[in-house]
């Protein structure tokens, strides 16, 4: 394929379209890859044996095509702590506030037992154990969703792997580009999940400028849900786009139906930026949990990883009992354009068609 959508990223990954799907669902990842895009599977919530099983499952279905795995590498969490030790670090006043929320909204206890705390961001040991699986499997692309991957770059390159990092500030991008990272995702304030406070249209061209003349690919992230967004990102100089919210309501997505419905109903203002979920600033859909942490009675938000542990019972309980009124999910400000449950292949096709229409209009005017 040639034309305005064929970028250096397409050659680097041997893909048709410069669209990267970040997803926690392996079915979505496979569908996007087999449709000509690229996918990165978020595995930070899984134990090492599950990560290995997911990698095998994907490989069995994509016929030698490339894929990526995303983990978190936070340096600000303890080096090693058991879940019980972390639970004991949560102050009594915060537990009381959590119970007050659960009582006020009749939040059920989660069904999942005995342990729902598997996030790689709980301590550095967990993150490194997850990372070892990625190395053992020689995953084609490793992406760090949180924290710098500088310490693993040399080893990854020796194994023939690419290393990408998500950044929310130009100075973070400069460091990654300087050490030879293969890809930098310039993630704007609009984005879902853990993100900084600089807008997409501000951070992307700055990172593009920093990467000029290097081999580092720049992907634009934050609010990207349409072909117009893809065209705009390429116009800003990005090599492609990193998309997330777009795939949550796809037919293949394992997000449960009430949450899909909640996302389809969501508008831009429903995607709020708060640290009440994980202790890091994070964009998620607004819920009673968010509202209560904005109240005057709320204690200070705990530092990572304690806030994630504190919020996990609320989140898991809402999912286990399909309480749509309580649910929250990482979603970006582009959620306004996510209005249908479509197959992932169709979602990708629609984006590409709309982006090509944009470029055709400009060409016709010329």
BAZA-794104 format. One record per residue (C-alpha): residue in three letters; z negated, x negated, y. Coordinates in nm, 4 decimals, m for minus. Layout:
! residues N
<pt 'ALA' <Z X Y>>
...
***
This chain:
! residues 366
<pt 'UNK' <0.0000 0.0000 0.0000>>
<pt 'UNK' <0.0742 m0.1131 0.3537>>
<pt 'UNK' <0.0281 0.0455 0.6922>>
<pt 'UNK' <m0.2569 0.0950 0.9369>>
<pt 'UNK' <m0.5160 0.1620 0.6643>>
<pt 'UNK' <m0.4431 m0.1562 0.4705>>
<pt 'UNK' <m0.7005 m0.4070 0.5958>>
<pt 'UNK' <m0.8242 m0.7457 0.4709>>
<pt 'UNK' <m1.1074 m0.5577 0.2978>>
<pt 'UNK' <m0.8508 m0.3898 0.0728>>
<pt 'UNK' <m0.7257 m0.7302 m0.0403>>
<pt 'UNK' <m1.0767 m0.8709 m0.0795>>
<pt 'UNK' <m1.1835 m0.5850 m0.3093>>
<pt 'UNK' <m0.8432 m0.4939 m0.4550>>
<pt 'UNK' <m0.8714 m0.1340 m0.3327>>
<pt 'UNK' <m0.6239 0.1095 m0.1793>>
<pt 'UNK' <m0.8368 0.2425 0.1044>>
<pt 'UNK' <m1.0964 0.0694 0.3280>>
<pt 'UNK' <m1.3627 0.3306 0.2579>>
<pt 'UNK' <m1.6933 0.2332 0.0969>>
<pt 'UNK' <m1.9114 0.5080 m0.0463>>
<pt 'UNK' <m2.2808 0.4330 m0.0572>>
<pt 'UNK' <m2.4380 0.6676 m0.3105>>
<pt 'UNK' <m2.7358 0.7001 m0.5428>>
<pt 'UNK' <m2.5217 0.8881 m0.7958>>
<pt 'UNK' <m2.3169 0.6879 m1.0449>>
<pt 'UNK' <m2.0770 0.9804 m1.1026>>
<pt 'UNK' <m1.9865 0.9740 m0.7336>>
<pt 'UNK' <m1.9423 0.5967 m0.7443>>
<pt 'UNK' <m1.7002 0.6170 m1.0371>>
<pt 'UNK' <m1.5034 0.9035 m0.8808>>
<pt 'UNK' <m1.4541 0.7187 m0.5504>>
<pt 'UNK' <m1.3598 0.3904 m0.7183>>
<pt 'UNK' <m1.1062 0.5598 m0.9446>>
<pt 'UNK' <m0.9598 0.7406 m0.6427>>
<pt 'UNK' <m0.8821 0.4137 m0.4639>>
<pt 'UNK' <m1.1932 0.3549 m0.2568>>
<pt 'UNK' <m1.4965 0.1355 m0.3169>>
<pt 'UNK' <m1.8519 0.2346 m0.4031>>
<pt 'UNK' <m2.1947 0.0770 m0.3795>>
<pt 'UNK' <m2.4667 0.2328 m0.5941>>
<pt 'UNK' <m2.8164 0.2428 m0.4444>>
<pt 'UNK' <m3.0597 0.1299 m0.7144>>
<pt 'UNK' <m3.3768 0.0548 m0.5171>>
<pt 'UNK' <m3.5603 0.3486 m0.6797>>
<pt 'UNK' <m3.4903 0.2392 m1.0387>>
<pt 'UNK' <m3.6618 0.0119 m1.2871>>
<pt 'UNK' <m3.4639 m0.2956 m1.4058>>
<pt 'UNK' <m3.3704 m0.1452 m1.7431>>
<pt 'UNK' <m3.2268 0.1646 m1.5719>>
<pt 'UNK' <m3.0261 m0.0532 m1.3331>>
<pt 'UNK' <m2.8753 m0.2411 m1.6280>>
<pt 'UNK' <m2.7891 0.0864 m1.8010>>
<pt 'UNK' <m2.6236 0.2247 m1.4858>>
<pt 'UNK' <m2.4138 m0.0889 m1.4435>>
<pt 'UNK' <m2.2888 m0.0605 m1.8011>>
<pt 'UNK' <m2.2168 0.3108 m1.7547>>
<pt 'UNK' <m2.0042 0.2404 m1.4467>>
<pt 'UNK' <m1.8180 m0.0486 m1.6052>>
<pt 'UNK' <m1.7274 0.1661 m1.9033>>
<pt 'UNK' <m1.5518 0.4125 m1.6707>>
<pt 'UNK' <m1.3696 0.2097 m1.4055>>
<pt 'UNK' <m1.1466 m0.0147 m1.6159>>
<pt 'UNK' <m1.2297 m0.3522 m1.4668>>
<pt 'UNK' <m1.2339 m0.2386 m1.1037>>
<pt 'UNK' <m1.4986 m0.3789 m0.8713>>
<pt 'UNK' <m1.8179 m0.2066 m0.7583>>
<pt 'UNK' <m2.1396 m0.2875 m0.5776>>
<pt 'UNK' <m2.5151 m0.2481 m0.6141>>
<pt 'UNK' <m2.7526 m0.1982 m0.3201>>
<pt 'UNK' <m3.1204 m0.2999 m0.3255>>
<pt 'UNK' <m3.3864 m0.3514 m0.0600>>
<pt 'UNK' <m3.5394 m0.6938 0.0104>>
<pt 'UNK' <m3.8219 m0.6333 0.2602>>
<pt 'UNK' <m4.0198 m0.9447 0.3520>>
<pt 'UNK' <m4.3001 m0.7555 0.5257>>
<pt 'UNK' <m4.4472 m0.6026 0.2079>>
<pt 'UNK' <m4.7028 m0.7726 m0.0219>>
<pt 'UNK' <m4.5790 m1.0402 m0.2621>>
<pt 'UNK' <m4.7264 m0.8553 m0.5590>>
<pt 'UNK' <m4.9397 m0.5434 m0.5841>>
<pt 'UNK' <m4.9883 m0.2834 m0.8539>>
<pt 'UNK' <m4.9327 0.0801 m0.7633>>
<pt 'UNK' <m5.3057 0.1417 m0.8034>>
<pt 'UNK' <m5.3826 m0.1404 m0.5604>>
<pt 'UNK' <m5.1359 0.0009 m0.3093>>
<pt 'UNK' <m5.2757 0.3525 m0.3493>>
<pt 'UNK' <m5.6249 0.2175 m0.2823>>
<pt 'UNK' <m5.5045 0.0710 0.0485>>
<pt 'UNK' <m5.4226 0.4147 0.1928>>
<pt 'UNK' <m5.7042 0.5198 0.4294>>
<pt 'UNK' <m5.9011 0.8343 0.3469>>
<pt 'UNK' <m5.8002 0.9919 0.6778>>
<pt 'UNK' <m5.4332 0.9660 0.5889>>
<pt 'UNK' <m5.4953 1.1212 0.2472>>
<pt 'UNK' <m5.6790 1.4058 0.4169>>
<pt 'UNK' <m5.3847 1.4582 0.6528>>
<pt 'UNK' <m5.1435 1.4601 0.3589>>
<pt 'UNK' <m5.3548 1.7220 0.1802>>
<pt 'UNK' <m5.3692 1.9312 0.4962>>
<pt 'UNK' <m4.9883 1.9377 0.5068>>
<pt 'UNK' <m4.9652 2.0264 0.1389>>
<pt 'UNK' <m5.2126 2.3115 0.1806>>
<pt 'UNK' <m5.0527 2.4465 0.4992>>
<pt 'UNK' <m4.7056 2.4668 0.3434>>
<pt 'UNK' <m4.8105 2.5277 m0.0167>>
<pt 'UNK' <m4.6451 2.2057 m0.1301>>
<pt 'UNK' <m4.6570 2.1751 m0.5121>>
<pt 'UNK' <m4.7628 1.8581 m0.6903>>
<pt 'UNK' <m4.4661 1.6782 m0.8472>>
<pt 'UNK' <m4.3858 1.7361 m1.2125>>
<pt 'UNK' <m4.2798 1.3768 m1.2659>>
<pt 'UNK' <m4.5378 1.1774 m1.4601>>
<pt 'UNK' <m4.7047 0.9427 m1.4832>>
<pt 'UNK' <m4.5623 0.7283 m1.2026>>
<pt 'UNK' <m4.3109 0.8216 m0.9321>>
<pt 'UNK' <m4.3508 0.4955 m0.7428>>
<pt 'UNK' <m4.0562 0.2759 m0.8435>>
<pt 'UNK' <m3.9139 0.1797 m0.5026>>
<pt 'UNK' <m3.8161 m0.1856 m0.4813>>
<pt 'UNK' <m3.9688 m0.1959 m0.1350>>
<pt 'UNK' <m4.3237 m0.1587 m0.2667>>
<pt 'UNK' <m4.3686 m0.5314 m0.3184>>
<pt 'UNK' <m4.1519 m0.8415 m0.3346>>
<pt 'UNK' <m4.2014 m0.8870 m0.7099>>
<pt 'UNK' <m4.0412 m0.5480 m0.7843>>
<pt 'UNK' <m3.7440 m0.6256 m0.5600>>
<pt 'UNK' <m3.6880 m0.9631 m0.7248>>
<pt 'UNK' <m3.7060 m0.8128 m1.0739>>
<pt 'UNK' <m3.4375 m0.5637 m0.9758>>
<pt 'UNK' <m3.2312 m0.8439 m0.8242>>
<pt 'UNK' <m3.2391 m1.0456 m1.1468>>
<pt 'UNK' <m3.0506 m0.7658 m1.3217>>
<pt 'UNK' <m2.7777 m0.7829 m1.0580>>
<pt 'UNK' <m2.7482 m1.1572 m1.1172>>
<pt 'UNK' <m2.7568 m1.1212 m1.4960>>
<pt 'UNK' <m2.4773 m0.8668 m1.4809>>
<pt 'UNK' <m2.2776 m1.0622 m1.2220>>
<pt 'UNK' <m2.2208 m0.7491 m1.0188>>
<pt 'UNK' <m1.9082 m0.8041 m0.8040>>
<pt 'UNK' <m2.0796 m0.7070 m0.4769>>
<pt 'UNK' <m2.4482 m0.7135 m0.3906>>
<pt 'UNK' <m2.5532 m0.5304 m0.0735>>
<pt 'UNK' <m2.8946 m0.5635 0.0872>>
<pt 'UNK' <m2.9876 m0.2326 0.2442>>
<pt 'UNK' <m3.3058 m0.3693 0.3993>>
<pt 'UNK' <m3.3978 m0.7314 0.4540>>
<pt 'UNK' <m3.1933 m1.0499 0.4740>>
<pt 'UNK' <m3.0058 m1.1679 0.1638>>
<pt 'UNK' <m2.9811 m1.5258 0.2981>>
<pt 'UNK' <m3.2045 m1.6701 0.0248>>
<pt 'UNK' <m2.9777 m1.5496 m0.2563>>
<pt 'UNK' <m2.6375 m1.6245 m0.1059>>
<pt 'UNK' <m2.5773 m1.9625 m0.2728>>
<pt 'UNK' <m2.6731 m1.8396 m0.6188>>
<pt 'UNK' <m2.4597 m1.5275 m0.5841>>
<pt 'UNK' <m2.1562 m1.7268 m0.4755>>
<pt 'UNK' <m2.1998 m1.9638 m0.7692>>
<pt 'UNK' <m2.1765 m1.6570 m0.9941>>
<pt 'UNK' <m1.8641 m1.5320 m0.8207>>
<pt 'UNK' <m2.0428 m1.2446 m0.6464>>
<pt 'UNK' <m1.9958 m1.1216 m0.2911>>
<pt 'UNK' <m2.3010 m1.0651 m0.0709>>
<pt 'UNK' <m2.3159 m0.8008 0.2001>>
<pt 'UNK' <m2.5944 m0.7136 0.4397>>
<pt 'UNK' <m2.6660 m0.4067 0.6490>>
<pt 'UNK' <m2.7665 m0.4863 1.0064>>
<pt 'UNK' <m2.8848 m0.2843 1.3020>>
<pt 'UNK' <m2.8776 m0.5624 1.5609>>
<pt 'UNK' <m2.6104 m0.8166 1.6605>>
<pt 'UNK' <m2.8544 m1.1059 1.6174>>
<pt 'UNK' <m2.9027 m1.0075 1.2527>>
<pt 'UNK' <m2.5263 m1.0018 1.2069>>
<pt 'UNK' <m2.4921 m1.3446 1.3713>>
<pt 'UNK' <m2.7328 m1.4966 1.1181>>
<pt 'UNK' <m2.5514 m1.3468 0.8195>>
<pt 'UNK' <m2.2099 m1.4471 0.9486>>
<pt 'UNK' <m2.3418 m1.7961 1.0177>>
<pt 'UNK' <m2.4508 m1.8498 0.6573>>
<pt 'UNK' <m2.1244 m1.7189 0.5141>>
<pt 'UNK' <m2.2059 m1.3636 0.4069>>
<pt 'UNK' <m1.8988 m1.1927 0.2660>>
<pt 'UNK' <m1.9583 m0.8647 0.4436>>
<pt 'UNK' <m2.1704 m0.7261 0.7258>>
<pt 'UNK' <m2.2248 m0.3533 0.7636>>
<pt 'UNK' <m2.2764 m0.2851 1.1339>>
<pt 'UNK' <m2.4954 0.0213 1.1132>>
<pt 'UNK' <m2.5385 0.2303 1.4244>>
<pt 'UNK' <m2.8199 0.4581 1.5344>>
<pt 'UNK' <m2.6169 0.7552 1.4079>>
<pt 'UNK' <m2.6565 0.6408 1.0467>>
<pt 'UNK' <m2.8613 0.7865 0.7642>>
<pt 'UNK' <m3.1540 0.5989 0.6183>>
<pt 'UNK' <m3.3119 0.2850 0.7608>>
<pt 'UNK' <m3.1309 0.2024 1.0804>>
<pt 'UNK' <m3.1878 0.0492 1.4206>>
<pt 'UNK' <m3.1586 0.1944 1.7686>>
<pt 'UNK' <m2.8145 0.0712 1.8808>>
<pt 'UNK' <m2.5285 0.3222 1.8725>>
<pt 'UNK' <m2.2339 0.2812 1.6367>>
<pt 'UNK' <m1.9782 0.2410 1.9155>>
<pt 'UNK' <m2.1935 m0.0328 2.0692>>
<pt 'UNK' <m2.2864 m0.2392 1.7648>>
<pt 'UNK' <m1.9548 m0.2370 1.5748>>
<pt 'UNK' <m1.7368 m0.4166 1.8335>>
<pt 'UNK' <m2.0139 m0.6688 1.9010>>
<pt 'UNK' <m2.0328 m0.7598 1.5329>>
<pt 'UNK' <m1.6525 m0.7701 1.5123>>
<pt 'UNK' <m1.6531 m1.0225 1.7962>>
<pt 'UNK' <m1.9149 m1.2336 1.6182>>
<pt 'UNK' <m1.7128 m1.2349 1.2950>>
<pt 'UNK' <m1.3792 m1.3209 1.4547>>
<pt 'UNK' <m1.2277 m1.6317 1.2954>>
<pt 'UNK' <m1.4572 m1.6171 0.9905>>
<pt 'UNK' <m1.4099 m1.4807 0.6397>>
<pt 'UNK' <m1.6832 m1.2191 0.6862>>
<pt 'UNK' <m1.5635 m0.8596 0.6656>>
<pt 'UNK' <m1.7161 m0.6095 0.9070>>
<pt 'UNK' <m1.7744 m0.2496 0.8019>>
<pt 'UNK' <m1.8665 0.0241 1.0462>>
<pt 'UNK' <m2.1489 0.2603 0.9542>>
<pt 'UNK' <m2.3201 0.5452 1.1296>>
<pt 'UNK' <m2.1898 0.8992 1.1622>>
<pt 'UNK' <m1.8690 0.8265 0.9692>>
<pt 'UNK' <m1.7704 1.1531 0.8002>>
<pt 'UNK' <m1.4074 1.2172 0.8994>>
<pt 'UNK' <m1.0701 1.0473 0.9129>>
<pt 'UNK' <m1.0988 1.0330 1.2910>>
<pt 'UNK' <m1.4139 0.8248 1.2460>>
<pt 'UNK' <m1.2254 0.5930 1.0096>>
<pt 'UNK' <m0.9409 0.5512 1.2590>>
<pt 'UNK' <m1.1881 0.4863 1.5411>>
<pt 'UNK' <m1.3721 0.2238 1.3347>>
<pt 'UNK' <m1.0476 0.0387 1.2645>>
<pt 'UNK' <m0.9583 0.0614 1.6340>>
<pt 'UNK' <m1.2902 m0.1075 1.7107>>
<pt 'UNK' <m1.1839 m0.3949 1.4852>>
<pt 'UNK' <m1.3783 m0.3110 1.1695>>
<pt 'UNK' <m1.2207 m0.3858 0.8317>>
<pt 'UNK' <m1.3428 m0.0570 0.6879>>
<pt 'UNK' <m1.6202 0.2004 0.6889>>
<pt 'UNK' <m1.9477 0.2422 0.5021>>
<pt 'UNK' <m2.0146 0.6104 0.4343>>
<pt 'UNK' <m2.3170 0.7840 0.2846>>
<pt 'UNK' <m2.3938 1.1394 0.3980>>
<pt 'UNK' <m2.0364 1.2374 0.3176>>
<pt 'UNK' <m2.0938 1.2216 m0.0593>>
<pt 'UNK' <m2.4282 1.3999 m0.0880>>
<pt 'UNK' <m2.2709 1.7435 m0.1285>>
<pt 'UNK' <m1.9746 1.6357 m0.3418>>
<pt 'UNK' <m1.9153 1.8163 m0.6707>>
<pt 'UNK' <m2.0149 1.5049 m0.8642>>
<pt 'UNK' <m2.3356 1.4448 m0.6699>>
<pt 'UNK' <m2.6612 1.4879 m0.8618>>
<pt 'UNK' <m2.8408 1.6136 m0.5511>>
<pt 'UNK' <m2.9916 1.9453 m0.6564>>
<pt 'UNK' <m2.8238 2.2621 m0.5324>>
<pt 'UNK' <m3.0870 2.3827 m0.2815>>
<pt 'UNK' <m3.0820 2.0409 m0.1135>>
<pt 'UNK' <m2.7016 2.0453 m0.1059>>
<pt 'UNK' <m2.7215 2.3843 0.0624>>
<pt 'UNK' <m2.9712 2.2472 0.3134>>
<pt 'UNK' <m2.7364 1.9598 0.3952>>
<pt 'UNK' <m2.4354 2.1886 0.4306>>
<pt 'UNK' <m2.6316 2.3972 0.6802>>
<pt 'UNK' <m2.7588 2.0955 0.8768>>
<pt 'UNK' <m2.6387 2.0132 1.2264>>
<pt 'UNK' <m2.6483 1.6847 1.4145>>
<pt 'UNK' <m2.9865 1.7558 1.5710>>
<pt 'UNK' <m3.1381 1.8142 1.2263>>
<pt 'UNK' <m3.0866 1.4469 1.1389>>
<pt 'UNK' <m3.3972 1.3003 1.2982>>
<pt 'UNK' <m3.5011 0.9352 1.3433>>
<pt 'UNK' <m3.8600 0.8764 1.2384>>
<pt 'UNK' <m4.0860 0.6329 1.0570>>
<pt 'UNK' <m4.2914 0.9074 0.8885>>
<pt 'UNK' <m4.1142 0.8758 0.5520>>
<pt 'UNK' <m4.1246 0.5044 0.4739>>
<pt 'UNK' <m4.2977 0.3354 0.7645>>
<pt 'UNK' <m3.9618 0.1994 0.8823>>
<pt 'UNK' <m3.7480 0.3925 1.1279>>
<pt 'UNK' <m3.5240 0.6086 0.9131>>
<pt 'UNK' <m3.2841 0.8975 0.9770>>
<pt 'UNK' <m3.3487 1.1965 0.7522>>
<pt 'UNK' <m3.3164 1.5726 0.7755>>
<pt 'UNK' <m3.6052 1.7371 0.9560>>
<pt 'UNK' <m3.8762 1.8997 0.7441>>
<pt 'UNK' <m4.2348 2.0248 0.7802>>
<pt 'UNK' <m4.3476 1.6707 0.6948>>
<pt 'UNK' <m4.1693 1.5428 1.0061>>
<pt 'UNK' <m4.3083 1.8199 1.2245>>
<pt 'UNK' <m4.6662 1.7531 1.1212>>
<pt 'UNK' <m4.6389 1.3794 1.1858>>
<pt 'UNK' <m4.5248 1.4620 1.5394>>
<pt 'UNK' <m4.8376 1.6683 1.6026>>
<pt 'UNK' <m5.1312 1.5503 1.8119>>
<pt 'UNK' <m5.3625 1.5463 1.5062>>
<pt 'UNK' <m5.1428 1.3083 1.3092>>
<pt 'UNK' <m5.2850 0.9624 1.2412>>
<pt 'UNK' <m5.0791 0.6519 1.3078>>
<pt 'UNK' <m4.7966 0.6036 1.0600>>
<pt 'UNK' <m4.8897 0.3489 0.7947>>
<pt 'UNK' <m4.7111 0.0183 0.7638>>
<pt 'UNK' <m4.4635 m0.0270 0.4774>>
<pt 'UNK' <m4.4888 0.0278 0.1899>>
<pt 'UNK' <m4.7950 0.2543 0.2227>>
<pt 'UNK' <m4.6222 0.5319 0.4186>>
<pt 'UNK' <m4.3563 0.5611 0.1467>>
<pt 'UNK' <m4.6263 0.6038 m0.1149>>
<pt 'UNK' <m4.8042 0.8612 0.1004>>
<pt 'UNK' <m4.4884 1.0701 0.1519>>
<pt 'UNK' <m4.3643 1.0487 m0.2074>>
<pt 'UNK' <m4.5734 1.3337 m0.3521>>
<pt 'UNK' <m4.4518 1.5716 m0.0814>>
<pt 'UNK' <m4.0872 1.4691 m0.1312>>
<pt 'UNK' <m4.0945 1.4773 m0.5110>>
<pt 'UNK' <m4.2839 1.8075 m0.5212>>
<pt 'UNK' <m4.0237 1.9721 m0.2977>>
<pt 'UNK' <m3.7441 1.8503 m0.5270>>
<pt 'UNK' <m3.9122 1.9285 m0.8586>>
<pt 'UNK' <m3.9768 2.2893 m0.7566>>
<pt 'UNK' <m3.6526 2.3279 m0.5556>>
<pt 'UNK' <m3.8377 2.4172 m0.2356>>
<pt 'UNK' <m3.5472 2.4166 0.0065>>
<pt 'UNK' <m3.7825 2.4922 0.2961>>
<pt 'UNK' <m3.9651 2.1635 0.2382>>
<pt 'UNK' <m3.6818 1.9284 0.1441>>
<pt 'UNK' <m3.5697 1.6217 0.3332>>
<pt 'UNK' <m3.2910 1.3746 0.2634>>
<pt 'UNK' <m3.1439 1.0697 0.4316>>
<pt 'UNK' <m2.8530 1.1999 0.6389>>
<pt 'UNK' <m2.6687 1.0717 0.9433>>
<pt 'UNK' <m2.5645 1.2455 1.2618>>
<pt 'UNK' <m2.2152 1.3003 1.1230>>
<pt 'UNK' <m2.3627 1.5640 0.8896>>
<pt 'UNK' <m2.2107 1.8318 1.1153>>
<pt 'UNK' <m1.8751 1.7665 0.9475>>
<pt 'UNK' <m2.0085 1.7983 0.5930>>
<pt 'UNK' <m1.9453 2.1681 0.5334>>
<pt 'UNK' <m1.8035 2.2056 0.1816>>
<pt 'UNK' <m1.8798 2.1032 m0.1747>>
<pt 'UNK' <m1.5616 1.9236 m0.2743>>
<pt 'UNK' <m1.4716 1.6718 m0.5451>>
<pt 'UNK' <m1.5200 1.3130 m0.4312>>
<pt 'UNK' <m1.1491 1.2435 m0.4821>>
<pt 'UNK' <m1.0654 1.5270 m0.2424>>
<pt 'UNK' <m1.3177 1.4054 0.0147>>
<pt 'UNK' <m1.1582 1.0602 0.0127>>
<pt 'UNK' <m0.8076 1.2062 0.0255>>
<pt 'UNK' <m0.8964 1.4245 0.3239>>
<pt 'UNK' <m1.0365 1.1272 0.5167>>
<pt 'UNK' <m0.7276 0.9166 0.4501>>
<pt 'UNK' <m0.4881 1.1972 0.5427>>
<pt 'UNK' <m0.6682 1.2684 0.8695>>
<pt 'UNK' <m0.6824 0.8995 0.9643>>
<pt 'UNK' <m0.3106 0.8587 0.8983>>
<pt 'UNK' <m0.2430 1.1660 1.1121>>
<pt 'UNK' <m0.4312 0.9973 1.3981>>
<pt 'UNK' <m0.2204 0.6832 1.3750>>
<pt 'UNK' <0.0996 0.8882 1.3401>>
<pt 'UNK' <0.0178 1.0736 1.6631>>
<pt 'UNK' <m0.0303 0.7482 1.8498>>
<pt 'UNK' <0.2903 0.6047 1.7045>>
<pt 'UNK' <0.4843 0.9155 1.8089>>
<pt 'UNK' <0.3555 0.8860 2.1651>>
<pt 'UNK' <0.4745 0.5254 2.1746>>
***
